[in-house]
Amino acid sequence: MARPKLKPGEQGNYHVSRKEQETRKVRKRLRTHQRDLKKQEQKSANKREKIKNNKELINVIQSGGVTTNTEVEKFLEDDQELVFAPNTGPQTDFLAAPEKEVLYGGAAGGGKSYAMLVDLLRYANNSNHRALLLRRTLAELTELIDQSKKLYFHAFPKAKFKESTKTWEFPSGATALFSYVDKDDDVYRYQGQSFTWIGIDELGHYPSPYVWNYLRSRLRTADETIETYMRATANPGGVGGWWIKKMFIDPEPPNTSFWATDIDTEKTLVYGQNHVDSGKPLFHRKFIPARLTDNPYLMKTGEYEAMLYSLPEVERKRLLEGDWDVAEGAAFTEFNRSVHVVQPFEVPEGWAKIRAGDYGYSSPSCILWGAIDWDGNLWIYRELYIKGYTGEALATLIREMERTDGQMSLSVLDKSCWNRTGLGPSIAETMIRGGVRWIPSDSNRLSGKIEVHRRLAMNEYGEPRLRIFSTCTNLVRTLPTLPLSKTNSEDVDTKADDHAYDALRYMCMTRQISTPQAAIFKNMYTRPPELTDATFGY
């Protein structure tokens, strides 16, 4: 209400009204302030509860009480007010993994780096816990440090971070060093040091396994209550994609625990002769695949997914689909491990069995065994990948492996094995005399490659015509990464590791999809006219 105007010389209660007005304003500000205080008190209480609950989750993880993802999920069901809650699926599997060495890799945006920061806290309540988290460069390390500050100060309010040394100190006395290794020689800065947990974020940035293997020697503790771990994250491809794939991806299917193998010899790592467990396997590894769909935060808007879809095919398959088998210039881009690779099973009675071989002495010999089901689909159920064997020795080994197989319907060997370099028998003839029958392969390179493509392609039911047992590790390893020839785009690079592929195309040529079945059986046992002087054994 507007104040009435006073006439000249007239006195009013202006000063009294002004005082009352100011009093009302003060009272209003006081009530607002009291409401703000209550809101702040409630916010602080919620924050304290979140910190308490998150510490409980971390205590569960670091106490060694979590062994399966269901245990983590059960904890989360009890209280949803957490500073950090792992996403159901791979992120939870990673935190619960008991294996010594674990790779969490695949698609970009799967929450790998954040999971690494949490896994580091396994024993943060133990004074003997010493963790080391690495990136390739200092600049890359900065992002991890920023993320750790958002998490660790909430989980451990009394934790301290020393900027000068990039080291976390937890209330228990446990420490976590954030550092970087740019060159192989940088690992020697950790010579003489010991850690209970070592993690490398973006392992694919390292061109060789040297850093990983050396740091394993720094993994040790005198505290029997602490298990030592190595953890890594990576995306497919990159300069180190080849050795990561060989070490973690190729040995066994995803989410399968397996004994660690030597990357060069592919033999299981065992304790030395002077150890009490001499000859026994050393430790387990596991690969846990990451997918963008595992991260609900990035999937919510769809913007990041759309960006990945816009990438070229190779990068899209790597970063969106998490495909480790795709390579630049790969000859067989249609290969999909989740589709074409299956777990072994007993081959049913009645399926025709075929053997195909590519021989080498200084280079590997590859022998593949396949079975044709009732629908004409090809299943590769066994492989032999070995070098340094003569024809006679190889025949002996093949006979031993086929003791329970029964009669082979057909066996084909690279036709060059019938070539003679002297007066003695050829490689093929030596093996036939050793009790292993062969006929020369159809070695047409273009036709063979086309048949492999046809087998990998989906039929009218959305199923491939070729499946490979996961135990055929060398075929699974080399087929998807086999590059095209730089001089002939219609063929593969013959200087690459093509031994398993050659055996496969020989086998595919015996059962050509484009050839009527009657013609196939007609030609199966027909000797090529140009090789009528050879001994086939059939």
Buried (B, 14 or more C-beta within 10 A) or exposed (E): EEEEEEEEEEEEEEEEEEEEEEEEEEEEEEEEEEEEEEEEEEEEEEEEEBBEBBBBBBBBBBEEEBEEBEBBBEBBEEBEEBBBBBBBBBBBBBBBBBBBBBBBBBBBBBBBBBBBBBBBBBBBBBEBBBBBBBBBEEEBBBEBBEBBEEBBBBBBEEBEBEEEEBBBBBEBEBBBBBBBBEEEEBBEEBEEEBBBBBBBBBBBBBBEBBBBEBBBEBBEBEEEEBBBBBBBBBBBBBEBBBBBBBBBBBBBBBEEEBBBBEBEEBEBBBEEEEEEEEEEBBBBBBBBBBBBBBBEEBBEEEEBBEEBEEBEEBBBBBBBBBBBBBBEBBBBBBBBBEBBBBEEEEBEEEBBBBBBBBBBEEEBBBBBBBBBBEEEBBBBBBBBBBEEBEBBBBBBBBEEBBEEBEEBBBBBBBBBBBEEEEEEBBBBBBBBBBEBBBBBBBBEBEBBBBBBBBBBEEEEEEEBBBBBBBBBBBBBBBBBBBBBBEEEEEBBBEEBBBBBBBBBBBBBBBBBBEBEEEEBEEEBEEEBEEBEEBBBBE
